[in-house]
Amino acid sequence: MSSSKKYINRDLSWLEFNRRVLEEAEDAGTPLLERLQFLSIVQSNLDEFMSVRVAGLQAQSKAGFIKTDFTGYTPQGLIKRLMKRTTRMVKEQYRTYRDLLRLLAKEGVSLTAFRELNDEQKTTMTSYFKQIIYPVLTPMAVDQSRPFPLLHSKELYLAVVLKPEGQGVTEGEEEKTFCAIVQVPSILARTILVPGRKNSRKLSYLLLEDLIKEHIGLLFSGYRTVAVHAFRVTRNSDLTLNEEGAEDLLQEIEKELRRRRRGLPVRLEVEKGIHLDALELLSDELEMEGEAFDEIDGPLDLGFLSKFVAMLPNYEHLRYPKHEPVYPAEFDGEDDMLTVLREKDVLVYHPYESFEVVNDFILEAAADPNVLAIKMTLYRVSVNSVLIQALSSAAESGKQVTVVVEIKARFDEARNIAWARQLEKAGCHVVYGLVGLKTHAKITLVVRREANNLRRYVHVGTGNYNENTARLYTDAGLFTSHPDIGADATALFNEMTGYSTPHLWSSFAVAPIGLKPKLFELIDREIGHALSGRPARIVAKMNSLSNQSMIDKLYQASQAGVKIELIVRGVCCLRPGVPGLSENIRVISIVDRYLEHARILSVAGGGDDEVYISSADWMTRNLSRRVELMCPVYDPGLRSTLMNILEMNLLDNVKARELLSTGSYERVKSPEPPLRSQFQAADIPLWKSIAAAFE
């Protein structure tokens, strides 16, 4: 079977994922303001895809790289296909945007044009422009003495075409035009509330760039404006690090962050109807190829919709019902979390259960005089992190605090550098991970002195230590004092911070060396069960599946008769339902209110289920270029809870889409009553009692 028929291309699969996000914006059953929020997510997803994935393909193409990937595509062929599909998606995105604006207007909220305002409103907006906006603007002329300016990636600009006022033109000659560029200041709000009309409760907003366009002539006295149109450049934002040759990794990344602003242009978005002189200037200066253009019929960068939706008052009926995470029952009312963990393991599932329990775990450890050491990995941390303050406090009180900060976390590099320096000032031992590897494992180790002995308490999670995303992402976290897990946690931190040979793990499977072999071992065991006539089943939940050898191993298991059910939110390169190859494999994706982020694996084990939680997706980068962690769940009750999470996902027939062998997705069709797994979970007061839904 050819590669193109055996596998789905990773980047084409990602576009299918973003289309599923767009479908949520198109779904009339989704609250109106949430539909606008999904449109914003489509935009931010596409920006990152262009600045990283497409940028990498363009670099390969320019270098003359013509080798096909394992799905059968050359960089040149793939770029053309991606751009074609992206253009179609963007047109659909803006059709949806216009539809949603019409619906929003019926609710009394509108994005209006300056010309539609009455005289009093125009006067007020003009005053706002002169007092607030005008002083911030900087017109940048482009001519022989003033070179083309550096355009920052993903910032909004206006291309202004001008002609001198009162200058005569020789008969038969065209009047000369001049071009200038004005950046739309990102420091100001993109949407401006217009004073309401008398006796009207409706809200009208004006886009910042539209107000600037109306008054652009004030910036160019002596010239008349021929045309003014918005445009936007997306640059290559991937970091290229020489880690082994870097004397100081922190300084090397800071230099790369400065270079990112000057990355090669990848995509140019221009407003529909842009003046040809402006377009020619941008094309020449940016050296953009034809397929990298997108002409947009609407405001550029719909990412502004996220803040716009958040600022609208008193429209709760147009949003999802409010859901407040509950504090886990096992710790609720307890003054000492560690006492609870000496008796039993505790599983939490965010966002249904509060992330405050993780903060409290660290805060309690930091304040406990018998705690000797705290060790923790940090990948993406929120802006005002309680954890940073708690770790700093622990170090200042004399505890041994070790923090492995991943400063190569894409687009969070600058923030993580700042956190690292703050922790170092407080006396923490800060480690920046291992050369050539990202540290993506999510783990905390607390070492406590108890009755002349030491006891280790561990938290292992599937998601980042980030309070903000923990309200938006579904993630699992395990609190335990199991001695095997504690011993492995100690060994893992020793490997990350010192010189240690690979450990013989008692419980963990750790990438880049041990995770993939462990997964293969579990799959091979299920193959053996199937061939012997015993129950054989694999259920796995993850963000992405793109590693070729993992896919081939799953194909092998399918051919042996193992029943495989995969819940893959995003990229999936496996092609299910192909006769003789993958007819025993089913793949679904759930896109709903929360971003499905948990990584959970269940294997039947001949009738005795084993369940694991992990930080790793089944992608090449996770399995071979990162420090990742997979941890078993030993408690039978907690295993049952996690298995029921998987089962409820598999039964979702409202927001689940099934991957077809063609590579496209269709909504799950079922004669059963509607079951929406995320809302089903939210309706249950405590996530632990979800098991009752299946008894």
C-alpha positions as CSV (number, residue, x, y, z in Angstrom):
1,M,0.0,0.0,0.0
2,S,1.4,3.4,-0.9
3,S,2.3,5.9,1.8
4,S,-0.4,8.3,0.7
5,K,-3.1,5.6,1.2
6,K,-1.6,4.2,4.4
7,Y,-1.1,7.4,6.3
8,I,-2.7,10.9,6.6
9,N,-0.3,13.8,6.3
10,R,0.2,15.6,9.6
11,D,-0.3,19.1,8.3
12,L,-3.4,18.3,6.3
13,S,-4.7,16.5,9.4
14,W,-4.1,19.7,11.4
15,L,-6.2,21.7,8.9
16,E,-9.0,19.2,9.5
17,F,-8.7,19.9,13.2
18,N,-8.9,23.6,12.7
19,R,-11.9,23.0,10.5
20,R,-13.6,21.2,13.4
21,V,-13.0,24.3,15.5
22,L,-14.5,26.4,12.8
23,E,-17.6,24.1,12.8
24,E,-18.1,25.0,16.4
25,A,-18.3,28.7,15.3
26,E,-20.8,27.6,12.6
27,D,-22.9,25.5,15.0
28,A,-26.2,27.2,15.7
29,G,-26.4,25.1,19.0
30,T,-23.3,26.9,20.3
31,P,-24.1,30.2,22.2
32,L,-23.5,33.2,20.0
33,L,-20.6,34.8,21.9
34,E,-18.9,31.4,22.2
35,R,-19.2,31.1,18.4
36,L,-17.3,34.3,18.1
37,Q,-14.7,33.0,20.6
38,F,-14.2,29.9,18.4
39,L,-13.6,32.1,15.4
40,S,-10.9,33.8,17.4
41,I,-9.4,30.4,18.2
42,V,-9.4,29.5,14.5
43,Q,-7.4,32.6,13.8
44,S,-4.8,32.1,16.5
45,N,-4.4,28.4,15.5
46,L,-3.8,29.4,11.9
47,D,-1.3,32.1,12.9
48,E,0.8,29.5,14.8
49,F,0.5,26.9,12.1
50,M,1.8,29.4,9.5
51,S,4.6,30.8,11.6
52,V,5.9,27.3,12.5
53,R,4.8,24.4,10.3
54,V,4.4,26.3,7.0
55,A,7.5,28.3,7.7
56,G,9.5,25.1,8.1
57,L,8.2,23.7,4.9
58,Q,9.0,26.9,3.0
59,A,12.6,26.8,4.4
60,Q,12.9,23.2,3.2
61,S,11.6,24.2,-0.2
62,K,14.0,27.2,-0.6
63,A,16.9,24.9,0.4
64,G,16.0,22.6,-2.5
65,F,14.8,19.7,-0.3
66,I,12.7,17.4,-2.5
67,K,12.5,14.2,-0.4
68,T,9.0,12.9,0.4
69,D,7.9,12.5,4.0
70,F,6.4,9.2,5.2
71,T,3.0,10.3,3.9
72,G,4.3,10.7,0.4
73,Y,4.5,14.6,0.1
74,T,7.4,16.8,-0.9
75,P,7.6,20.2,0.8
76,Q,6.8,21.9,-2.5
77,G,3.7,19.8,-3.2
78,L,2.5,20.0,0.4
79,I,2.8,23.8,0.6
80,K,0.6,24.2,-2.5
81,R,-2.0,21.9,-1.1
82,L,-1.9,23.6,2.4
83,M,-2.3,27.1,0.9
84,K,-5.2,26.0,-1.3
85,R,-7.1,24.5,1.6
86,T,-6.2,27.4,3.9
87,T,-7.6,30.0,1.4
88,R,-10.9,28.0,1.3
89,M,-11.0,27.9,5.1
90,V,-10.3,31.6,5.5
91,K,-13.2,32.4,3.1
92,E,-15.5,30.2,5.1
93,Q,-14.2,31.8,8.3
94,Y,-15.2,35.3,7.1
95,R,-18.5,34.1,5.8
96,T,-19.2,32.8,9.3
97,Y,-18.0,36.1,10.7
98,R,-20.5,38.1,8.7
99,D,-23.3,35.7,9.6
100,L,-22.5,36.1,13.3
101,L,-22.3,39.9,13.1
102,R,-25.9,39.9,11.7
103,L,-27.0,37.7,14.6
104,L,-25.2,39.9,17.1
105,A,-26.9,43.0,15.7
106,K,-30.3,41.4,16.5
107,E,-29.1,41.1,20.1
108,G,-28.3,44.8,20.2
109,V,-24.6,44.8,19.6
110,S,-23.0,45.9,16.3
111,L,-19.6,46.6,14.8
112,T,-20.4,49.7,12.8
113,A,-18.7,51.9,10.2
114,F,-17.7,55.5,10.8
115,R,-20.0,56.7,8.0
116,E,-23.0,55.1,9.7
117,L,-22.6,57.3,12.8
118,N,-24.7,60.4,13.4
119,D,-23.0,63.8,13.6
120,E,-22.7,63.8,17.4
121,Q,-21.1,60.4,17.4
122,K,-18.7,61.3,14.6
123,T,-17.6,64.4,16.6
124,T,-17.0,62.3,19.7
125,M,-15.0,59.7,17.8
126,T,-12.9,62.4,16.1
127,S,-12.1,63.8,19.5
128,Y,-11.1,60.4,20.7
129,F,-8.9,60.0,17.7
130,K,-7.1,63.3,18.3
131,Q,-6.7,62.9,22.0
132,I,-5.9,59.2,22.4
133,I,-4.9,57.7,19.0
134,Y,-3.2,60.4,17.0
135,P,-0.3,61.0,19.5
136,V,0.6,57.2,19.4
137,L,0.7,56.9,15.6
138,T,4.0,57.0,13.6
139,P,3.7,57.5,9.8
140,M,6.6,55.7,8.0
141,A,7.3,57.0,4.5
142,V,9.0,54.7,2.1
143,D,11.3,56.4,-0.4
144,Q,15.0,56.6,-1.4
145,S,16.0,58.3,1.9
146,R,13.8,56.2,4.2
147,P,14.0,52.5,3.6
148,F,11.2,50.0,4.0
149,P,10.6,49.5,7.8
150,L,10.8,46.3,9.8
151,L,7.3,44.9,10.0
152,H,6.6,42.9,13.1
153,S,5.1,39.5,12.8
154,K,1.3,39.3,13.2
155,E,0.9,43.1,13.8
156,L,-1.7,45.1,12.0
157,Y,-0.5,47.8,9.6
158,L,-2.1,50.3,7.1
159,A,-0.6,50.8,3.6
160,V,-1.3,54.4,2.6
161,V,-1.1,55.6,-1.0
162,L,-0.7,59.4,-1.4
163,K,-0.4,62.1,-4.0
164,P,0.9,65.6,-3.5
165,E,-1.8,68.3,-3.4
166,G,-1.7,71.0,-6.1
167,Q,1.3,69.5,-8.0
168,G,1.0,69.9,-11.7
169,V,1.4,66.9,-14.1
170,T,2.9,67.1,-17.6
171,E,0.4,66.1,-20.2
172,G,0.6,62.4,-21.0
173,E,2.3,61.5,-17.7
174,E,0.6,59.8,-14.8
175,E,0.6,61.6,-11.5
176,K,3.3,60.1,-9.2
177,T,2.1,58.3,-6.1
178,F,3.9,57.9,-2.7
179,C,3.5,55.1,-0.2
180,A,3.7,55.1,3.6
181,I,3.0,52.6,6.3
182,V,1.2,53.2,9.6
183,Q,1.2,50.6,12.4
184,V,-2.2,50.2,14.1
185,P,-1.1,50.4,17.8
186,S,-1.6,47.1,19.5
187,I,-1.4,48.9,22.9
188,L,-4.8,50.3,22.3
189,A,-8.1,48.4,22.3
190,R,-9.1,47.1,18.9
191,T,-12.8,47.9,19.4
192,I,-14.0,51.3,20.6
193,L,-17.4,51.8,22.2
194,V,-19.4,54.5,20.4
195,P,-21.6,56.7,22.6
196,G,-25.2,55.5,22.2
197,R,-27.9,57.2,20.4
198,K,-30.6,58.8,22.4
199,N,-33.2,56.4,23.9
200,S,-31.3,53.4,22.6
201,R,-29.9,50.5,24.6
202,K,-27.9,49.1,21.7
203,L,-24.2,49.0,21.8
204,S,-22.1,50.1,18.8
205,Y,-18.4,49.5,18.4
206,L,-15.9,50.9,15.9
207,L,-12.8,49.1,14.9
208,L,-9.6,51.0,15.7
209,E,-8.2,50.7,12.2
210,D,-11.4,52.1,10.7
211,L,-11.2,55.2,12.9
212,I,-7.5,55.7,11.9
213,K,-8.4,55.3,8.2
214,E,-11.1,58.1,8.5
215,H,-8.5,60.5,9.9
216,I,-5.4,59.3,8.1
217,G,-5.0,62.6,6.2
218,L,-4.1,64.3,9.5
219,L,-0.8,62.4,9.4
220,F,0.2,63.6,5.9
221,S,-0.4,67.3,5.5
222,G,0.2,68.5,1.9
223,Y,-0.9,65.2,0.5
224,R,-4.2,63.7,-0.4
225,T,-5.0,60.1,0.4
226,V,-5.6,57.9,-2.7
227,A,-6.1,54.7,-0.8
228,V,-5.6,53.2,2.6
229,H,-5.8,49.4,3.3
230,A,-4.9,47.1,6.1
231,F,-2.3,44.4,5.8
232,R,-0.5,41.9,8.1
233,V,2.7,39.8,7.8
234,T,3.3,36.5,9.5
235,R,7.0,35.6,9.9
236,N,8.9,32.4,10.7
237,S,8.7,32.3,14.5
238,D,10.5,29.0,15.2
239,L,13.7,29.2,17.2
240,T,16.9,27.8,15.7
241,L,19.2,27.0,18.6
242,N,22.7,25.6,18.7
243,E,22.3,24.2,22.2
244,E,25.5,22.2,22.2
245,G,27.6,25.2,21.1
246,A,25.9,27.7,23.4
247,E,28.0,28.9,26.3
248,D,24.8,30.2,28.1
249,L,21.5,28.7,26.9
250,L,19.6,31.6,28.5
251,Q,21.5,34.2,26.6
252,E,21.2,32.2,23.4
253,I,17.4,32.0,23.6
254,E,17.2,35.7,24.4
255,K,19.2,36.4,21.2
256,E,16.9,34.1,19.2
257,L,13.8,35.9,20.5
258,R,15.2,39.1,19.1
259,R,15.9,37.4,15.8
260,R,12.3,36.1,15.7
261,R,11.1,39.6,15.0
262,R,13.1,39.5,11.8
263,G,12.1,36.0,10.7
264,L,11.5,35.4,7.0
265,P,7.9,36.3,5.9
266,V,5.7,33.3,5.5
267,R,2.2,34.8,4.8
268,L,0.9,38.2,3.7
269,E,-2.8,39.1,4.4
270,V,-4.1,42.1,2.7
271,E,-7.5,43.8,2.8
272,K,-9.7,43.2,-0.2
273,G,-9.3,45.9,-2.9
274,I,-5.8,47.0,-1.8
275,H,-4.3,49.5,-4.1
276,L,-2.0,48.0,-6.7
277,D,0.9,50.3,-5.9
278,A,0.8,49.3,-2.2
279,L,0.5,45.6,-3.1
280,E,3.5,45.9,-5.5
281,L,5.6,47.6,-2.8
282,L,4.7,44.9,-0.2
283,S,5.4,42.1,-2.6
284,D,8.8,43.4,-3.7
285,E,10.0,44.3,-0.2
286,L,8.8,41.1,1.5
287,E,9.8,38.9,-1.5
288,M,6.6,36.9,-1.0
289,E,5.7,34.0,-3.4
290,G,2.3,33.9,-5.0
291,E,0.7,31.2,-2.9
292,A,1.6,33.1,0.3
293,F,-1.0,35.9,-0.3
294,D,-4.4,36.0,1.2
295,E,-6.9,38.7,0.2
296,I,-9.3,39.1,3.1
297,D,-12.9,40.3,2.8
298,G,-13.3,41.7,6.2
299,P,-11.2,43.0,9.2
300,L,-7.7,41.3,9.4
301,D,-6.9,39.2,12.4
302,L,-10.1,38.0,13.9
303,G,-8.2,37.2,17.1
304,F,-9.6,40.5,18.4
305,L,-12.9,38.8,18.9
306,S,-11.7,37.0,22.0
307,K,-11.2,40.3,23.9
308,F,-14.3,41.8,22.3
309,V,-16.5,39.0,23.6
310,A,-15.0,39.2,27.1
311,M,-15.7,42.9,27.4
312,L,-19.4,42.7,26.5
313,P,-21.5,43.3,29.6
314,N,-24.8,41.6,30.6
315,Y,-25.0,39.0,27.8
316,E,-24.7,35.8,29.9
317,H,-27.6,34.3,27.9
318,L,-25.2,34.3,24.9
319,R,-22.5,32.4,26.7
320,Y,-22.0,28.9,28.1
321,P,-23.6,28.4,31.5
322,K,-21.1,29.3,34.2
323,H,-19.3,26.4,35.7
324,E,-17.3,26.8,38.9
325,P,-14.8,24.0,39.6
326,V,-15.3,22.1,42.8
327,Y,-12.6,21.4,45.4
328,P,-11.8,17.7,45.4
329,A,-13.9,16.0,48.1
330,E,-10.9,14.0,49.4
331,F,-9.1,17.2,50.5
332,D,-12.2,19.4,51.2
333,G,-12.2,20.3,54.9
334,E,-8.8,18.8,55.5
335,D,-6.1,20.9,57.1
336,D,-3.3,18.5,56.1
337,M,-3.3,17.2,52.5
338,L,-0.2,15.0,53.2
339,T,-2.1,13.1,55.9
340,V,-4.7,12.2,53.3
341,L,-2.1,11.0,50.9
342,R,-0.5,8.7,53.5
343,E,-3.8,6.8,53.5
344,K,-4.7,6.8,49.8
345,D,-4.0,8.2,46.3
346,V,-6.2,11.0,45.0
347,L,-7.1,11.7,41.4
348,V,-8.3,15.1,40.2
349,Y,-9.8,16.0,36.8
350,H,-9.7,19.6,35.7
351,P,-11.5,21.9,35.0
352,Y,-14.4,20.1,36.8
353,E,-12.2,20.0,39.9
354,S,-10.3,23.1,40.9
355,F,-6.6,23.7,40.2
356,E,-6.4,25.3,43.6
357,V,-5.7,21.9,45.0
358,V,-2.3,21.9,43.2
359,N,-1.5,25.3,44.5
360,D,-2.5,24.2,48.0
361,F,-0.2,21.1,47.8
362,I,2.8,23.3,47.1
363,L,1.8,26.0,49.6
364,E,1.4,23.4,52.3
365,A,4.7,21.9,51.5
366,A,6.4,25.3,51.4
367,A,5.1,26.1,54.9
368,D,5.6,22.7,56.5
369,P,8.8,22.7,58.7
370,N,9.3,19.0,58.2
371,V,9.5,19.3,54.4
372,L,13.1,19.2,53.4
373,A,12.9,19.5,49.6
374,I,10.5,20.4,46.8
375,K,11.4,19.6,43.2
376,M,9.2,20.6,40.2
377,T,9.1,20.9,36.5
378,L,7.6,24.0,34.9
379,Y,6.7,24.2,31.2
380,R,4.0,26.9,30.8
381,V,3.2,29.0,33.8
382,S,0.4,31.6,34.2
383,V,1.2,35.3,34.5
384,N,0.4,35.7,38.2
385,S,1.4,32.2,39.3
386,V,0.8,31.2,42.9
387,L,3.3,28.4,42.4
388,I,6.2,30.7,41.7
389,Q,5.5,32.6,44.9
390,A,5.2,29.4,46.9
391,L,8.5,28.0,45.6
392,S,10.3,31.2,46.3
393,S,8.9,31.3,49.8
394,A,10.1,27.7,50.4
395,A,13.6,28.5,49.2
396,E,13.8,31.6,51.3
397,S,12.8,29.5,54.4
398,G,15.8,27.2,53.8
399,K,14.2,24.3,52.0
400,Q,16.0,22.7,49.0
401,V,14.0,23.8,46.1
402,T,14.8,22.6,42.6
403,V,12.9,23.8,39.6
404,V,13.4,22.5,36.0
405,V,12.2,25.4,33.9
406,E,11.8,24.7,30.2
407,I,12.8,28.0,28.6
408,K,12.3,26.6,25.1
409,A,8.5,26.4,25.5
410,R,7.4,27.9,22.2
411,F,6.0,31.5,22.5
412,D,6.4,31.3,26.3
413,E,10.2,31.7,26.2
414,A,10.4,35.3,27.5
415,R,7.9,34.6,30.3
416,N,9.8,31.5,31.4
417,I,13.1,33.3,31.4
418,A,11.6,35.9,33.7
419,W,10.3,33.2,36.1
420,A,13.6,31.5,36.1
421,R,15.4,34.6,37.1
422,Q,12.9,35.4,39.9
423,L,13.3,31.8,41.3
424,E,17.0,32.1,41.2
425,K,16.9,35.4,43.1
426,A,14.8,33.6,45.8
427,G,17.4,30.9,46.2
428,C,15.9,28.1,44.1
429,H,18.2,25.8,42.1
430,V,17.0,26.4,38.6
431,V,17.9,24.0,35.8
432,Y,17.1,24.7,32.2
433,G,16.6,21.1,31.1
434,L,18.9,18.9,29.0
435,V,20.8,19.9,25.9
436,G,18.8,18.9,22.8
437,L,15.6,18.0,24.7
438,K,12.6,19.8,25.9
439,T,11.4,19.0,29.4
440,H,7.7,18.4,29.0
441,A,7.0,16.1,32.0
442,K,4.6,17.4,34.6
443,I,5.8,16.3,38.0
444,T,6.3,17.6,41.6
445,L,8.2,15.8,44.3
446,V,7.9,16.7,48.0
447,V,10.4,15.1,50.4
448,R,9.3,15.2,54.1
449,R,10.9,14.0,57.3
450,E,8.5,11.7,59.3
451,A,9.5,9.7,62.4
452,N,13.2,9.5,61.6
453,N,12.3,8.4,58.0
454,L,11.8,10.2,54.8
455,R,8.5,10.0,52.9
456,R,8.0,11.2,49.3
457,Y,4.8,12.8,48.0
458,V,4.3,13.2,44.3
459,H,2.0,14.9,41.9
460,V,2.0,13.8,38.3
461,G,-0.2,15.6,35.7
462,T,-1.1,15.5,32.1
463,G,-1.2,19.3,31.8
464,N,0.9,22.3,32.6
465,Y,1.1,23.9,36.1
466,N,-1.0,26.8,34.9
467,E,-4.1,28.1,36.8
468,N,-5.5,29.8,33.8
469,T,-5.4,27.0,31.3
470,A,-6.6,24.6,34.0
471,R,-10.0,26.3,33.7
472,L,-10.1,25.8,30.0
473,Y,-8.3,22.4,29.4
474,T,-9.4,18.9,30.5
475,D,-6.4,17.4,32.4
476,A,-5.8,14.6,34.9
477,G,-3.6,14.8,38.0
478,L,-2.5,12.1,40.4
479,F,-1.5,12.8,44.0
480,T,0.3,9.8,45.6
481,S,2.8,8.7,48.3
482,H,3.3,5.3,46.6
483,P,7.0,4.3,47.4
484,D,7.7,3.1,43.8
485,I,6.4,6.3,42.3
486,G,8.4,8.4,44.9
487,A,11.6,6.5,44.1
488,D,11.2,6.9,40.4
489,A,10.4,10.6,40.9
490,T,13.7,11.1,42.8
491,A,15.6,9.2,40.0
492,L,14.0,11.3,37.3
493,F,15.0,14.6,38.9
494,N,18.5,13.3,39.4
495,E,18.7,12.5,35.7
496,M,17.4,16.0,34.8
497,T,19.7,17.9,37.1
498,G,22.8,15.9,37.4
499,Y,24.9,13.1,35.8
500,S,23.0,9.9,36.1
501,T,22.8,6.8,33.9
502,P,19.3,5.8,32.8
503,H,17.4,4.4,35.7
504,L,15.7,1.0,35.9
505,W,12.2,2.4,36.4
506,S,9.9,0.6,38.9
507,S,6.7,2.4,37.7
508,F,7.5,5.3,35.3
509,A,8.1,5.1,31.5
510,V,10.3,8.1,30.5
511,A,11.1,9.5,27.1
512,P,13.2,9.9,25.1
513,I,14.6,6.4,25.9
514,G,12.0,4.3,27.7
515,L,8.5,5.5,26.8
516,K,8.2,4.2,23.3
517,P,9.5,0.7,24.2
518,K,7.1,0.6,27.1
519,L,4.2,1.4,24.8
520,F,5.3,-1.2,22.3
521,E,5.6,-3.7,25.1
522,L,2.0,-3.0,26.2
523,I,0.7,-3.2,22.6
524,D,2.7,-6.5,22.0
525,R,1.1,-7.9,25.1
526,E,-2.4,-7.1,23.8
527,I,-1.4,-8.7,20.4
528,G,-0.5,-11.9,22.4
529,H,-3.8,-11.9,24.2
530,A,-5.7,-11.5,20.9
531,L,-3.8,-14.3,19.3
532,S,-4.6,-16.5,22.3
533,G,-8.3,-15.7,22.3
534,R,-8.2,-13.6,25.4
535,P,-9.8,-10.1,25.7
536,A,-7.5,-7.6,24.0
537,R,-8.4,-3.9,23.9
538,I,-6.5,-0.6,23.8
539,V,-8.2,2.8,24.6
540,A,-5.9,5.8,24.3
541,K,-6.7,9.5,24.7
542,M,-4.2,12.2,23.4
543,N,-3.8,15.4,21.5
544,S,-2.0,14.1,18.5
545,L,-0.8,10.8,16.9
546,S,1.8,11.2,14.1
547,N,4.8,8.9,14.8
548,Q,5.1,6.4,12.0
549,S,6.4,3.5,14.0
550,M,3.6,3.9,16.6
551,I,1.0,3.9,13.9
552,D,2.6,0.8,12.3
553,K,2.5,-0.9,15.7
554,L,-1.2,-0.1,16.0
555,Y,-1.8,-1.4,12.5
556,Q,-0.1,-4.6,13.5
557,A,-2.3,-4.9,16.6
558,S,-5.4,-4.3,14.5
559,Q,-4.4,-7.1,12.1
560,A,-4.0,-9.4,15.1
561,G,-7.5,-8.7,16.3
562,V,-6.9,-6.1,19.1
563,K,-9.8,-3.7,19.4
564,I,-8.4,-0.2,19.4
565,E,-10.3,3.0,20.2
566,L,-8.5,6.3,20.0
567,I,-9.7,9.7,21.2
568,V,-7.4,12.1,19.3
569,R,-8.3,15.7,19.5
570,G,-6.0,17.1,16.9
571,V,-3.6,15.6,14.4
572,C,-4.0,12.0,13.5
573,C,-1.9,10.4,10.8
574,L,-3.4,6.9,11.3
575,R,-6.0,6.0,8.7
576,P,-8.7,3.9,10.4
577,G,-11.1,1.4,8.9
578,V,-8.9,0.2,6.0
579,P,-9.6,-3.5,5.2
580,G,-6.7,-5.7,6.1
581,L,-4.9,-2.9,7.8
582,S,-6.9,-1.0,10.4
583,E,-10.5,-2.3,10.4
584,N,-10.3,-2.8,14.2
585,I,-9.3,0.8,14.9
586,R,-11.8,3.6,15.6
587,V,-10.7,7.2,16.0
588,I,-12.8,10.1,17.3
589,S,-12.1,13.7,18.0
590,I,-14.0,15.8,20.5
591,V,-14.1,19.6,20.1
592,D,-16.3,21.4,22.6
593,R,-16.3,24.0,25.3
594,Y,-13.1,22.8,26.9
595,L,-9.9,21.9,25.1
596,E,-9.4,18.1,25.5
597,H,-5.8,17.9,26.7
598,A,-5.6,14.8,29.0
599,R,-3.4,11.9,27.9
600,I,-4.8,8.6,29.3
601,L,-4.1,5.0,28.2
602,S,-6.0,1.9,29.1
603,V,-4.9,-1.6,28.1
604,A,-7.1,-4.7,28.8
605,G,-4.2,-6.8,30.1
606,G,-6.1,-10.1,29.4
607,G,-9.1,-8.9,31.4
608,D,-7.3,-7.0,34.1
609,D,-7.1,-3.3,33.0
610,E,-4.0,-1.2,33.4
611,V,-4.4,2.5,33.2
612,Y,-1.7,5.2,32.8
613,I,-1.6,9.0,32.6
614,S,1.0,10.8,30.6
615,S,2.4,14.2,29.5
616,A,3.2,12.8,26.1
617,D,1.3,12.6,22.8
618,W,2.3,9.9,20.4
619,M,4.3,12.2,18.2
620,T,8.0,11.9,17.1
621,R,9.0,14.9,19.1
622,N,7.4,13.6,22.3
623,L,8.8,10.1,22.0
624,S,12.3,11.0,21.0
625,R,13.1,14.6,21.6
626,R,11.5,15.4,24.9
627,V,11.7,14.4,28.5
628,E,8.2,12.9,28.9
629,L,6.6,10.8,31.6
630,M,4.0,8.1,31.7
631,C,2.8,7.0,35.2
632,P,0.6,4.0,36.2
633,V,-2.5,4.5,38.3
634,Y,-2.3,1.7,40.9
635,D,-5.5,2.4,42.9
636,P,-8.4,0.2,41.4
637,G,-11.0,2.9,42.1
638,L,-9.0,5.6,40.4
639,R,-8.4,3.3,37.5
640,S,-12.1,2.8,37.2
641,T,-12.7,6.5,37.2
642,L,-10.2,7.1,34.4
643,M,-11.7,4.2,32.4
644,N,-15.1,5.7,32.8
645,I,-13.8,9.1,31.5
646,L,-12.6,7.2,28.4
647,E,-15.9,5.3,28.0
648,M,-17.9,8.5,28.3
649,N,-15.8,10.2,25.6
650,L,-16.3,7.2,23.3
651,L,-20.1,7.4,23.9
652,D,-20.2,11.1,23.0
653,N,-22.7,11.5,20.1
654,V,-23.1,15.3,20.2
655,K,-19.6,16.8,19.9
656,A,-17.6,13.8,18.8
657,R,-16.5,13.5,15.1
658,E,-15.3,10.2,13.7
659,L,-12.2,10.0,11.5
660,L,-13.0,8.2,8.2
661,S,-10.6,6.2,6.1
662,T,-10.6,9.1,3.6
663,G,-9.0,11.4,6.2
664,S,-12.1,13.5,6.7
665,Y,-14.3,13.6,9.8
666,E,-18.1,13.3,10.2
667,R,-20.2,13.8,13.3
668,V,-20.9,10.6,15.2
669,K,-24.3,9.2,14.4
670,S,-26.1,7.2,17.1
671,P,-29.6,6.0,17.8
672,E,-28.9,6.5,21.5
673,P,-30.1,9.5,23.5
674,P,-27.8,12.5,23.1
675,L,-24.7,12.3,25.3
676,R,-22.3,15.3,25.4
677,S,-19.3,14.1,27.4
678,Q,-18.1,17.5,28.7
679,F,-21.5,18.6,29.8
680,Q,-22.4,15.2,31.2
681,A,-19.3,15.6,33.4
682,A,-20.2,19.2,34.4
683,D,-23.7,18.1,35.5
684,I,-22.2,15.7,38.1
685,P,-21.3,17.5,41.3
686,L,-18.1,15.5,41.8
687,W,-16.2,14.0,38.9
688,K,-15.4,10.9,40.9
689,S,-19.1,9.9,40.9
690,I,-19.0,9.7,37.1
691,A,-18.7,5.9,37.6
692,A,-22.3,5.9,38.7
693,A,-23.4,7.0,35.2
694,F,-22.2,3.7,33.8
695,E,-23.4,1.3,36.5
